[in-house]
Amino acid sequence: MAGIFKQPSAFAITPHKVSVCILLKIYAPPGQISVPFAFSSVAQHNRLGLFLLALTKSCDDILEPKLDELIHQLRVVGGLSNHWFIDHLTSRLSSLLSPDDLFNFFTEMRGILAGPDSGVVEDDQVILDLNSNLGIFLRRCVLAFNLLSFEGVCHLLTNIEIYRKEAPSSCPPYEQPCLDDSSSNIETCSEYENMDLENFVYEKVSEEIEARKEASEKVPFHLHAPKTLLDLVDGREAGSYGDPSSNMLPDIDPSTGIFLRTNWQVQGYLQEQADTIEKDGSSVSLNGFEIVLRQLQKMAPELHRVHFLRYLNSLSHDDYIAALENLHCYFDYSAGTEGFDFVPPATSNSFGRYEIALLCLGMMHFHFGHPKLALEVLTEAVRVSQQQSNDTCLAYTLAAISNLLFENGISSTSKMLGLSYSPLTSIGITLSVQQQLFVLLRGSLKRAESLKLKRLVASNHLAMAKFDLTHVQRPLLSFGPKAFMKLGTCPVNVCKEIRLSSHLISDFGSESSAMTVDGAFSTGWLKNLQKPTGSLVLSQENMSSNSSNIFQFCAQPTFVPGSVLQLLGSSYLLRATAWELYGSAPLSHLNALVHATCFADVSSSSDAALAYVKLIQHLAVFKGYREAFSALKMAEEKFLSVSKSQISLFKLQLLHDRALHRGQLKLAQQVCDELGVLASPVTGVDMELKTEAGLRHARTLLAASQFREAATVAHSLFCMCYKYNLQVANASVLLLLAEIHKKSGNAVLGLPYALASLSFCQSFNLDLLKASATLTLAELWLSLGSSHATRALNLIHGAFPMILGHGGLELRSRAYIVEAKCYLSDPNFIVSENYEFLIDSLRQASEELELLEYHEMAAEAFYLMAMVYDKLGQLEKREEAAVSFQKHILALNNPQDEDDDPLV
């Protein structure tokens, strides 16, 4: 037989459950103290307990394992004592020959339970608690036996006899290792194929499905699946999910087939694959995984979640048509009632979960870069959620709209949103996109808190932190008395929202799904049991490995979902971004390092790549390009090379910076063109990338002394940033316009832009950018004549604490050079009395600029050093400085050939 069928209704006692009860008595014999007999260690005893826990969790399956399969698993779990376990199990089953034997057996089983009046229990005594998982299972077995009639007891005896006699025919001798189950699988497959059980299985499964549907329960599924599918769940073909090559699936031969008996195995497998796609979708083979899902769909058409996995698979590989088709199929067949644990079951809606379908469709359009279409669909989802009184879906939809408005540039949403859920519209107030985003974030946060959606609350707190980081708070009302409000961001609010997010993530238990926990537990156990261990003798290495696995599975009942850990890691990335904007390089580097060290295994590939980018960027700013490119090479080997990945974009930015410093303007323009091509042509999409490409294009034109063209590009970029409310980017654009006017010789025209950039920096607390703008302002004042040298010097000294404490190589060197210019331009400054600190600062600037290969500024440093030495009359040192000056000018005018650079 392929297995023992059970009735789909009540909990029935079966020979397999009798075997589990025998093993329970071995695990917790009555009256035993410390480690019971036959166990060599506490670790071995715990391992059997975890094995029994996994068996009891799969007790409600349609098919139960045969005795030879249970022996095979027990052989792996038992270790050195497996022979004794197997002999005791088979001999105890052989002793059950009469109804009296069964009655005595279950009477003995009551003795291993701790009763309410059991008294004081010794510290090391092994006893089963009545309310534990194993205790509840044993009580159910005893109750099921007590409810049997005499005829039922006789039938149970007959089934035990058949169950016991099956084992020797299909199980190898006990002395032979059974770790390689390929032969037994082939034997099982041929045995199953030769028997006409297909119709019988289908009828039984259909009867159970109908019975479950009538009882409004979740539909379980058990598959006559290809062997490759079972191998995937076992972990033989899937391997480690972190290895991209491990997900390359071979073609499936549907001629071979065996039963997947446990619901949790397939559920856990699908959940793990969904987590893998979310973490790094490109690591999953599109065609290989599609073959597996098609086989699952063919074998279990009632398993609608397969359609959703096919949708995720297509989405991760940017297949728009397939993703849309599979999403429609999923909601056509399941009506959105399967697979969404955050939505309570519907009681009065007979049309399914239309609002959830709209939410998923809107997020799909958002993923493919269709912001206006996504906003229209999500607005419809808001309306339907309100009609159906689905507050949970409404909260998630509002969060999705907030994310859409935040990530994409949308100049106007009044025709699409309507903000019917905002009380401000009732008095005729028209809100800007920024104010609408603030209202949406607050509304979504309040709904999530009232519904106790912990993960959504934490996510909304992170979204509020992002909003407070880049938006100035403004009053929503445009009339009436107003209190004084400082137009600026508040770093305290940003830190507060991030801390609240981290605190709420630790309290996620009420939203955790039991299916996910049990599925991961059962799937993990199956992987452990099928790992090749070579020898049955436990070596010290195997012992340590098994112990670590035991500790891992002991923690499974308090399983922390990957999405929760991923959200916690995102909070550290946001901290790094915030400190980077505020100008604290050490704190930004520290938080990026925490993410890369502690959350690399659970974070998505994009988050992990972003953490690496921030670390490499820190190297480039403080150590130079050589170390940065060495680290970048290692990062490229770690992450897949995708055209718009964080690593690829950062490499282009790094190449552009170095090309400008070297004077390779043709290469710099080529990199700018590549950045511009990578940005989506859709209006409002990839705004950060478009802004970055525009800034670098203007800097390239400025380096080529094409001032008019550079000013035109910068002016159009400012208009675009103003239209889409990218105010932080506008601070950099205004500073660039000031630089353009400074280098073109129009210092008077550059002053307003520098002052405006300073105003933006103060409003958004951009301290390091403010220091850079202060240097530009000092240079502009100095360009107006030597009479302004003192004013410029005061500005520089005011910015020095920030520059020297947090500035990189380029900013520090630039500050030293501008300071030296101010001193040398001041007629009251006597070089012979104060030349030492000038020479030291200029020498340090030249050394740091050589690390950056910044030839133009390094030449300027050596030129100033030659001027100082000339005024001091030190002609030999003046000539040395002049030679270094000519060397950098020559390198600037004759840049290194691009073909000689291995990194281009």
FISE-464324 format. One line per field, with one value per residue (C-alpha): x, y negated, z; residue in one letter. Coordinates in pm, whole numbers. Last residue first. Example, Ala and Ser with C-alpha at 12.3 -4.5 7.8 and 13.67 -1.06 7.14 Angstrom:
2
X [1367/1230];
Y [106/450];
Z [714/780];
rest [s/a];
This chain:
904
X [3633/3800/4100/4211/4452/4166/4062/4396/4520/4455/4685/4582/4516/4825/5037/4883/4952/5317/5356/5242/5474/5763/5656/5652/6006/6112/5972/6156/6483/6395/6329/6294/6005/5779/5875/5816/5464/5391/5527/5295/5004/5088/5124/4770/4631/4793/4628/4293/4326/4482/4224/4379/4175/4483/4674/4418/4495/4869/4815/4583/4831/5107/4877/4789/5153/5277/5014/5080/5450/5410/5291/5574/5731/5390/5276/4898/4773/4738/4499/4509/4766/4556/4236/4400/4545/4200/4058/4328/4279/3901/3941/4165/3913/3625/3817/3946/3614/3442/3314/3528/3756/3468/3223/3474/3607/3277/3310/3678/3580/3319/3564/3822/3573/3493/3865/3939/3663/3904/4108/3851/3513/3655/3712/3340/3266/3531/3375/3029/3168/3325/2994/2814/3050/2981/2608/2645/2797/2522/2219/1972/1681/1597/1962/2072/1793/1900/2264/2161/1976/2287/2503/2250/2228/2612/2669/2547/2798/3077/3034/3381/3265/3411/3203/2887/2908/2986/2678/2465/2606/2511/2157/2143/2274/2006/1751/1821/1695/1387/1267/910/820/788/1079/1306/1210/1262/1605/1705/1605/1830/2120/2105/2094/2379/2597/2524/2621/2934/3091/3425/3471/3463/3134/2989/3080/2931/2605/2587/2661/2373/2133/2225/2174/1838/1723/1834/1652/1341/1326/960/776/733/804/1135/1283/1639/1908/1967/2055/2311/2471/2487/2654/2912/2993/3025/3277/3470/3503/3591/3886/4031/4158/3923/3633/3706/3731/3391/3235/3378/3242/2898/2901/3008/2729/2471/2604/2614/2263/2121/1983/2164/2184/2517/2438/2581/2884/3128/3027/3081/3435/3514/3363/3597/3899/3742/3705/4059/4204/3956/4059/4054/3802/3551/3604/3605/3281/3126/3231/3044/2737/2734/2765/2458/2272/2362/2218/1901/1866/1935/1665/1769/1765/2122/2295/2112/2379/2704/2587/2319/2555/2816/2562/2478/2845/2924/2637/2747/3106/3001/2782/2663/2289/2228/2463/2319/1972/2089/2264/1958/1745/1977/1942/1562/1581/1747/1450/1216/1414/1402/1024/992/1204/953/1080/998/904/796/1113/1359/1397/1452/1765/1892/1855/2030/2323/2340/2336/2631/2824/2764/2852/3190/3252/3175/2840/2862/2591/2837/2811/2582/2380/2109/1762/1659/1768/1575/1258/1298/1332/1019/823/937/908/553/463/577/437/102/83/96/246/26/-5/366/505/611/983/895/717/1036/1233/964/933/1311/1293/1003/1189/1511/1324/1129/1453/1602/1330/1296/1260/1016/995/631/488/125/-132/-462/-705/-634/-423/-488/-252/35/382/641/955/1006/1315/1383/1033/896/1157/1083/710/779/979/688/456/665/654/276/242/443/238/-107/-291/-611/-613/-238/-267/-556/-364/-52/-248/-417/-92/85/-207/-234/140/127/-168/27/323/96/-66/-401/-716/-942/-1316/-1447/-1530/-1196/-1015/-1181/-970/-1114/-1256/-907/-1013/-731/-744/-838/-652/-330/-96/281/354/721/759/895/699/370/386/487/192/-40/85/35/-319/-379/-245/-477/-773/-703/-725/-1032/-1236/-1574/-1678/-1769/-1460/-1236/-1399/-1325/-966/-907/-1035/-771/-514/-610/-587/-257/-108/-210/-46/269/335/694/669/672/401/183/226/147/-178/-270/-202/-423/-694/-700/-717/-1019/-1192/-1171/-1438/-1772/-1990/-1919/-2118/-1877/-1533/-1231/-999/-725/-365/-327/-350/-280/-625/-939/-831/-1119/-944/-992/-1038/-807/-518/-589/-587/-250/-119/-217/-75/257/280/222/460/757/994/1183/1069/713/706/810/570/280/378/378/29/-94/52/-156/-461/-400/-734/-574/-345/-145/-156/-94/201/340/297/471/773/803/778/1060/1289/1178/1231/1533/1536/1840/1687/1410/1645/1484/1123/1182/1350/1064/812/1023/1028/651/601/824/655/314/443/595/321/49/233/197/391/319/537/570/786/648/629/998/1084/1349/1624/1590/1841/1766/2100/2287/2173/2321/2144/1856/2086/2001/1700/1788/1839/1649/1385/1122/1302/1356/985/920/1179/1002/694/385/77/-11/-179/-374/-552/-845/-888/-1209/-1558/-1710/-1868/-1534/-1363/-1611/-1579/-1201/-1216/-1442/-1224/-913/-1084/-1216/-880/-692/-930/-914/-535/-513/-494/-167/130/215/227/459/679/705/769/1045/1198/1182/1331/1623/1684/1668/2037/2066/1944/2253/2245/2222/1849/1785/1635/1267/1012/920/1018/779/450/396/363/104/-100/-98/-172/-464/-610/-574/-743/-1030/-1072/-1078/-1341/-1556/-1539/-1650/-1394/-1451/-1184/-931/-1002/-971/-634/-508/-635/-464/-136/-158/-238/65/297/186/199/-121/-107/265/474/725/1102/1234/1548/1408/1194/820/619/260/93/-244/-317/-183/154/118/348/101/-181/19/2/-377/-334/-125/-348/-650/-452/-334/-688/-812/-568/-234/-39/299/419/385/604/861/871/915/1166/1377/1372/1466/1741/1890/1872/2072/2395/2207/1832/1734/1868/1740/1410/1356/1408/1199/910/946/944/636/430/379/27/-198/-482/-277/-396/-97/155/217/248/538/728/690/811/1126/1176/1155/1395/1646/1603/1701/2005/2111/2061/2309/2349/1980/1901/1764/1617/1826/1748/1501/1265/937/724/911/920/1095/1050/683/651/803/530/269/415/379/14/-37/98/-133/-434/-653/-902/-937/-1273/-1372/-1162/-1157/-808/-617/-308/-25/110/0];
Y [-5088/-4907/-4779/-5134/-5128/-5157/-5489/-5649/-5844/-6216/-6445/-6797/-6696/-6477/-6763/-7005/-6754/-6721/-7097/-7162/-6893/-7062/-7400/-7265/-7133/-7465/-7657/-7423/-7518/-7889/-7938/-8317/-8323/-8492/-8229/-7948/-8078/-8114/-7765/-7623/-7806/-7644/-7305/-7335/-7449/-7153/-6925/-7092/-7025/-6678/-6515/-6167/-6105/-5979/-6266/-6504/-6376/-6435/-6782/-6886/-6770/-6972/-7276/-7248/-7207/-7490/-7730/-7622/-7701/-8032/-8253/-8501/-8507/-8524/-8846/-8882/-9244/-9251/-8955/-8768/-8515/-8446/-8405/-8180/-7962/-7922/-7828/-7563/-7417/-7404/-7229/-6971/-6902/-6874/-6643/-6406/-6368/-6597/-6484/-6641/-6862/-6998/-7039/-7217/-7421/-7581/-7890/-7917/-7929/-8201/-8411/-8375/-8494/-8804/-8874/-8829/-9071/-9359/-9125/-9147/-9021/-8672/-8641/-8683/-8408/-8182/-8233/-8149/-7831/-7736/-7805/-7585/-7299/-7354/-7357/-7030/-6886/-7026/-6932/-7026/-7046/-7412/-7509/-7340/-7507/-7850/-7776/-7683/-8014/-8200/-8020/-8093/-8460/-8493/-8338/-8639/-8864/-8611/-8614/-8487/-8170/-7960/-8138/-8140/-7762/-7703/-7906/-7703/-7384/-7510/-7569/-7215/-7067/-7243/-7145/-6778/-6823/-7003/-6726/-6860/-6720/-7060/-7206/-6919/-6959/-7336/-7293/-7040/-7285/-7547/-7303/-7200/-7563/-7661/-7380/-7484/-7845/-7746/-7511/-7514/-7136/-7080/-7274/-7055/-6748/-6904/-6971/-6610/-6488/-6689/-6573/-6205/-6230/-6403/-6140/-5862/-6020/-6074/-5713/-5754/-6089/-6097/-5762/-5759/-5528/-5609/-5367/-5576/-5884/-5693/-5559/-5909/-6041/-5758/-5856/-6222/-6129/-5911/-6203/-6438/-6233/-6516/-6285/-6431/-6426/-6063/-5969/-6114/-5955/-5610/-5630/-5728/-5445/-5198/-5327/-5251/-4900/-4824/-4958/-4745/-4910/-4700/-4385/-4223/-3967/-4044/-3892/-3921/-4282/-4351/-4212/-4442/-4735/-4674/-4699/-5002/-5181/-5097/-5254/-5541/-5719/-5647/-5893/-5963/-5642/-5425/-5583/-5519/-5156/-5128/-5308/-5087/-4773/-4875/-4950/-4605/-4441/-4648/-4560/-4191/-4177/-4143/-3816/-3687/-4028/-4150/-4150/-4245/-4447/-4620/-4700/-4830/-5064/-5190/-5256/-5426/-5670/-5735/-5803/-6023/-6261/-6511/-6535/-6372/-6083/-6058/-6014/-5761/-5549/-5561/-5457/-5162/-5072/-5084/-4865/-4595/-4593/-4564/-4269/-4105/-4140/-4022/-3718/-3602/-3544/-3187/-3157/-2793/-2754/-2833/-2472/-2401/-2614/-2477/-2127/-2226/-2362/-2041/-1831/-2022/-1991/-1617/-1573/-1733/-1523/-1211/-1037/-685/-643/-725/-942/-1216/-1287/-1542/-1388/-1415/-1777/-1883/-1714/-1890/-2227/-2166/-2080/-2388/-2627/-2510/-2525/-2884/-3006/-2841/-2990/-3338/-3618/-3922/-3879/-3801/-4123/-4290/-4326/-4514/-4775/-4883/-4914/-5125/-5347/-5406/-5505/-5743/-5907/-5947/-6127/-6340/-6450/-6535/-6799/-6943/-7314/-7598/-7708/-7743/-8035/-7968/-8031/-8215/-8138/-8050/-7810/-7508/-7212/-7385/-7306/-7051/-7065/-6740/-6522/-6355/-6400/-6199/-5927/-5902/-5886/-5596/-5420/-5468/-5332/-5016/-4962/-5007/-4776/-4511/-4545/-4538/-4609/-4721/-5056/-5098/-5017/-5260/-5538/-5478/-5472/-5801/-5968/-5855/-5955/-6301/-6360/-6243/-6471/-6761/-6692/-6649/-6984/-6998/-7171/-7271/-7271/-7222/-6853/-6799/-6849/-6546/-6315/-5977/-6111/-6222/-6292/-6065/-6073/-6426/-6585/-6391/-6659/-6680/-6312/-6225/-5866/-5709/-5915/-5924/-5548/-5475/-5679/-5500/-5163/-5269/-5380/-5041/-4855/-5046/-4995/-4622/-4611/-4832/-4609/-4776/-4637/-4983/-5140/-4871/-4924/-5298/-5253/-4984/-5228/-5476/-5195/-5132/-5500/-5540/-5237/-5377/-5708/-5542/-5297/-5189/-4809/-4778/-5042/-4864/-4545/-4732/-4855/-4505/-4367/-4632/-4584/-4211/-4283/-4509/-4239/-3997/-3741/-3818/-3655/-3922/-3846/-3654/-3732/-3591/-3845/-3993/-3986/-3614/-3657/-3317/-3207/-3421/-3640/-3527/-3187/-3096/-3435/-3600/-3370/-3366/-3747/-3757/-3486/-3684/-4013/-3852/-3669/-3991/-4203/-3966/-4170/-3865/-3925/-3983/-3656/-3461/-3655/-3579/-3212/-3211/-3363/-3099/-2830/-2976/-2834/-2479/-2328/-2224/-1988/-1764/-2002/-2311/-2145/-2039/-2393/-2529/-2301/-2395/-2767/-2724/-2597/-2853/-3163/-3035/-3189/-3405/-3701/-3724/-3817/-3864/-3869/-3572/-3381/-3463/-3336/-3020/-2969/-3008/-2763/-2507/-2562/-2506/-2196/-2049/-2181/-1985/-1662/-1351/-1431/-1111/-950/-988/-897/-940/-1316/-1358/-1708/-1919/-2035/-2330/-2611/-2725/-2614/-2829/-3145/-3029/-3202/-2958/-2674/-2345/-2338/-2001/-1796/-2031/-1780/-2016/-2027/-1653/-1607/-1821/-1631/-1303/-1416/-1479/-1275/-1568/-1632/-1955/-2110/-2347/-2595/-2550/-2671/-2340/-2283/-2355/-2102/-1829/-1910/-1892/-1567/-1403/-1526/-1380/-1046/-1035/-1135/-880/-601/-705/-689/-375/-120/33/67/-304/-286/12/-141/-465/-288/-80/-385/-571/-273/-268/-643/-637/-690/-716/-365/-210/168/342/296/501/310/198/289/646/618/323/443/702/434/219/526/644/292/266/592/474/144/333/536/217/73/383/348/-14/-292/-602/-497/-471/-826/-955/-788/-924/-1275/-1265/-1163/-1452/-1699/-1581/-1607/-1961/-2055/-2104/-1781/-1820/-1519/-1396/-1361/-1410/-1624/-1884/-1637/-1686/-1775/-1658/-1476/-1621/-1794/-1490/-1470/-1226/-923/-705/-758/-556/-252/-247/-284/35/227/164/256/583/657/612/886/931/613/777/738/359/364/580/344/30/184/318/-20/-218/30/19/-362/-400/-529/-798/-782/-1059/-901/-551/-701/-847/-508/-335/-575/-503/-128/-160/-335/-707/-850/-970/-1218/-1441/-1537/-1390/-1624/-1832/-1512/-1391/-1721/-1708/-1348/-1455/-1741/-1498/-1257/-1539/-1642/-1292/-1293/-1632/-1512/-1235/-863/-781/-412/-458/-794/-1110/-1257/-1056/-788/-718/-696/-670/-1001/-954/-577/-623/-883/-636/-387/-663/-745/-381/-381/-695/-508/-215/-451/-625/-858/-1234/-1317/-1418/-1319/-949/-819/-647/-439/-465/-357/0];
Z [-1755/-1465/-1661/-1751/-2041/-2291/-2137/-2215/-1917/-1940/-2136/-2031/-1672/-1648/-1785/-1535/-1258/-1356/-1406/-1046/-913/-1098/-960/-605/-649/-803/-507/-273/-439/-453/-83/-102/148/-104/-362/-112/-50/-423/-493/-224/-388/-723/-551/-413/-751/-924/-669/-748/-1120/-1086/-859/-855/-535/-349/-509/-360/-9/-53/-203/79/344/174/156/528/629/403/538/900/852/666/951/1018/671/502/668/630/626/247/260/-71/56/365/165/-92/186/337/-3/-42/307/257/-79/78/352/104/-129/139/318/565/904/1176/964/758/1045/1269/971/868/1088/993/626/676/878/602/339/544/594/223/116/51/-167/-442/-564/-621/-245/-185/-435/-279/66/-73/-227/107/282/29/121/491/419/232/549/770/565/838/590/649/704/383/186/316/233/-122/-150/-30/-287/-564/-466/-464/-808/-1007/-828/-884/-1261/-1361/-1539/-1258/-994/-1209/-1256/-889/-786/-1026/-868/-520/-643/-783/-456/-250/-515/-447/-91/-225/-452/-461/-805/-974/-780/-880/-1247/-1239/-1074/-1341/-1613/-1450/-1411/-1778/-1892/-1656/-1792/-2152/-2077/-1885/-2139/-1955/-2017/-1640/-1633/-1907/-1704/-1392/-1579/-1698/-1346/-1201/-1474/-1428/-1052/-1097/-1346/-1110/-817/-1029/-1145/-1253/-1263/-1639/-1803/-1992/-1725/-1619/-1743/-2057/-1852/-1648/-1965/-2115/-1801/-1821/-2181/-2079/-1809/-2053/-2296/-2011/-1886/-1674/-1402/-1142/-1386/-1478/-1111/-1033/-1342/-1265/-911/-1037/-1293/-1024/-799/-1065/-1117/-743/-679/-956/-1270/-1533/-1323/-1233/-966/-628/-456/-744/-798/-427/-448/-740/-553/-260/-490/-661/-328/-220/-533/-543/-228/145/296/18/-179/132/257/-84/-52/278/143/-167/45/245/-79/-214/97/63/-307/-245/18/379/572/535/526/836/1108/935/633/840/1127/880/723/1071/1156/823/869/1227/1119/820/1019/758/820/484/562/912/763/504/767/992/695/637/1004/975/666/876/1111/816/683/1025/1024/663/744/997/1352/1458/1825/1778/1566/1843/1950/1584/1571/1899/1760/1440/1637/1835/1520/1381/1705/1716/1350/1413/1726/1530/1551/1406/1145/872/563/701/390/480/443/808/833/523/651/983/813/607/921/1112/817/754/1120/1156/823/882/1230/1080/1286/1344/1719/1751/1604/1926/1854/1535/1743/1918/1594/1430/1734/1723/1355/1422/1712/1514/1236/1484/1652/1311/1263/916/862/826/1189/1281/1478/1555/1289/1313/1031/670/462/684/636/815/671/774/561/376/326/662/800/508/542/916/840/602/872/1113/846/814/1190/1196/896/1077/1392/1240/1566/1385/1568/1510/1140/1100/1275/1065/738/822/924/608/387/543/498/137/68/218/-12/-313/-235/-62/-177/113/42/394/344/176/508/667/445/342/17/-77/-437/-544/-922/-1021/-730/-781/-921/-971/-929/-881/-772/-455/-203/-390/-449/-90/35/-208/-81/282/201/39/343/574/340/327/704/722/494/534/191/59/217/72/-268/-263/-145/-409/-673/-555/-579/-940/-1037/-854/-1028/-1367/-1280/-1145/-1431/-1355/-1366/-987/-944/-1200/-994/-672/-826/-938/-590/-429/-692/-625/-253/-310/-511/-222/-297/-462/-197/65/381/603/468/646/812/590/717/642/267/109/7/-5/-298/-519/-537/-902/-1072/-817/-900/-1272/-1287/-1110/-1341/-1652/-1524/-1429/-1762/-1960/-1750/-1745/-1528/-1391/-1032/-1151/-1345/-1035/-815/-1053/-1069/-689/-695/-936/-709/-425/-599/-478/-585/-914/-723/-960/-1255/-1044/-874/-1211/-1342/-1034/-1086/-1452/-1365/-1113/-1387/-1644/-1430/-1239/-893/-810/-997/-739/-457/-115/-230/-461/-178/61/-196/-241/135/152/-132/40/376/223/44/360/586/411/472/258/-57/-241/-503/-878/-1172/-1522/-1482/-1562/-1455/-1626/-1397/-1160/-1134/-780/-639/-888/-712/-381/-90/-110/-10/-168/-395/-547/-232/4/100/-39/-371/-368/-316/-621/-823/-742/-930/-720/-632/-411/-85/-36/255/197/482/677/599/723/383/222/447/358/-11/9/208/-49/-335/-170/-118/-473/-624/-416/-517/-881/-879/-667/-949/-840/-1074/-1047/-669/-661/-928/-732/-402/-555/-716/-383/-200/-443/-412/-34/30/407/459/621/638/978/1000/693/400/415/148/240/606/674/532/807/1075/894/802/1166/1290/1047/1180/1540/1450/1287/1606/1814/1579/1614/1992/1959/1955/2172/2422/2139/2017/2374/2423/2090/2168/2508/2342/2094/2371/2570/2271/2200/2568/2769/2971/3039/2949/3205/3208/3563/3590/3831/4024/4005/4317/4310/4021/4118/3785/3599/3429/3142/3115/3304/3056/2805/3028/3001/2625/2615/2852/2628/2318/2475/2588/2230/2123/1948/2032/2107/1747/1776/2087/1908/1610/1820/2063/1777/1599/1910/2004/1656/1651/1971/1809/1618/1667/1427/1107/1187/1303/957/792/1056/989/618/680/901/636/644/679/400/444/674/1022/1209/1045/1359/1565/1350/1382/1762/1763/1576/1821/2109/1939/1903/2265/2382/2154/2291/2649/2587/2527/2528/2570/2923/3014/3071/3417/3627/3496/3678/3365/3033/2842/2505/2491/2586/2312/2065/2149/2107/1764/1665/1782/1573/1268/1342/1335/1594/1429/1478/1321/966/666/750/732/453/526/276/-60/0];
rest [v/l/p/d/d/d/e/d/q/p/n/n/l/a/l/i/h/k/q/f/s/v/a/a/e/e/r/k/e/l/q/g/l/k/d/y/v/m/a/m/l/y/f/a/e/a/a/m/e/h/y/e/l/l/e/l/e/e/s/a/q/r/l/s/d/i/l/f/e/y/n/e/s/v/i/f/n/p/d/s/l/y/c/k/a/e/v/i/y/a/r/s/r/l/e/l/g/g/h/g/l/i/m/p/f/a/g/h/i/l/n/l/a/r/t/a/h/s/s/g/l/s/l/w/l/e/a/l/t/l/t/a/s/a/k/l/l/d/l/n/f/s/q/c/f/s/l/s/a/l/a/y/p/l/g/l/v/a/n/g/s/k/k/h/i/e/a/l/l/l/l/v/s/a/n/a/v/q/l/n/y/k/y/c/m/c/f/l/s/h/a/v/t/a/a/e/r/f/q/s/a/a/l/l/t/r/a/h/r/l/g/a/e/t/k/l/e/m/d/v/g/t/v/p/s/a/l/v/g/l/e/d/c/v/q/q/a/l/k/l/q/g/r/h/l/a/r/d/h/l/l/q/l/k/f/l/s/i/q/s/k/s/v/s/l/f/k/e/e/a/m/k/l/a/s/f/a/e/r/y/g/k/f/v/a/l/h/q/i/l/k/v/y/a/l/a/a/d/s/s/s/s/v/d/a/f/c/t/a/h/v/l/a/n/l/h/s/l/p/a/s/g/y/l/e/w/a/t/a/r/l/l/y/s/s/g/l/l/q/l/v/s/g/p/v/f/t/p/q/a/c/f/q/f/i/n/s/s/n/s/s/m/n/e/q/s/l/v/l/s/g/t/p/k/q/l/n/k/l/w/g/t/s/f/a/g/d/v/t/m/a/s/s/e/s/g/f/d/s/i/l/h/s/s/l/r/i/e/k/c/v/n/v/p/c/t/g/l/k/m/f/a/k/p/g/f/s/l/l/p/r/q/v/h/t/l/d/f/k/a/m/a/l/h/n/s/a/v/l/r/k/l/k/l/s/e/a/r/k/l/s/g/r/l/l/v/f/l/q/q/q/v/s/l/t/i/g/i/s/t/l/p/s/y/s/l/g/l/m/k/s/t/s/s/i/g/n/e/f/l/l/n/s/i/a/a/l/t/y/a/l/c/t/d/n/s/q/q/q/s/v/r/v/a/e/t/l/v/e/l/a/l/k/p/h/g/f/h/f/h/m/m/g/l/c/l/l/a/i/e/y/r/g/f/s/n/s/t/a/p/p/v/f/d/f/g/e/t/g/a/s/y/d/f/y/c/h/l/n/e/l/a/a/i/y/d/d/h/s/l/s/n/l/y/r/l/f/h/v/r/h/l/e/p/a/m/k/q/l/q/r/l/v/i/e/f/g/n/l/s/v/s/s/g/d/k/e/i/t/d/a/q/e/q/l/y/g/q/v/q/w/n/t/r/l/f/i/g/t/s/p/d/i/d/p/l/m/n/s/s/p/d/g/y/s/g/a/e/r/g/d/v/l/d/l/l/t/k/p/a/h/l/h/f/p/v/k/e/s/a/e/k/r/a/e/i/e/e/s/v/k/e/y/v/f/n/e/l/d/m/n/e/y/e/s/c/t/e/i/n/s/s/s/d/d/l/c/p/q/e/y/p/p/c/s/s/p/a/e/k/r/y/i/e/i/n/t/l/l/h/c/v/g/e/f/s/l/l/n/f/a/l/v/c/r/r/l/f/i/g/l/n/s/n/l/d/l/i/v/q/d/d/e/v/v/g/s/d/p/g/a/l/i/g/r/m/e/t/f/f/n/f/l/d/d/p/s/l/l/s/s/l/r/s/t/l/h/d/i/f/w/h/n/s/l/g/g/v/v/r/l/q/h/i/l/e/d/l/k/p/e/l/i/d/d/c/s/k/t/l/a/l/l/f/l/g/l/r/n/h/q/a/v/s/s/f/a/f/p/v/s/i/q/g/p/p/a/y/i/k/l/l/i/c/v/s/v/k/h/p/t/i/a/f/a/s/p/q/k/f/i/g/a/m];
